[in-house]
Amino acid sequence: MTTSSTKGAHGGVHLMTETDSATLTVRRTVRLEAAADGKSLLLIDVDTRKPGIQREVRYEITPAELIAAIRAHGAELPGENHADAADHG
């Protein structure tokens, strides 16, 4: 029997990129990535919309807290992988 286990968060995803349509330069990026130790996730918001100023703000959350927030505030999609308990035996 093969089992797999993931301990902590890993990887990352770009959530938003804002570009200036005239110059095609990136003005703002927001990404979510795992901390090096995998115990938390970082939401990193880099904003260069004001000329000469780069602002980077980091927020930290645990994977369990993010999952709880999505479940509390997200909309459950109907019919997506909903299985009866009998299907798991």
Secondary structure, DSSP 8 states (H G I E B T S, - for coil): -------S---EEEEEEEE-TTT--EEEEEEEEE-TTSS-EEEEEEE--STT--EEEEEEE-HHHHHHHHHHHS---TTSS---GGGG-
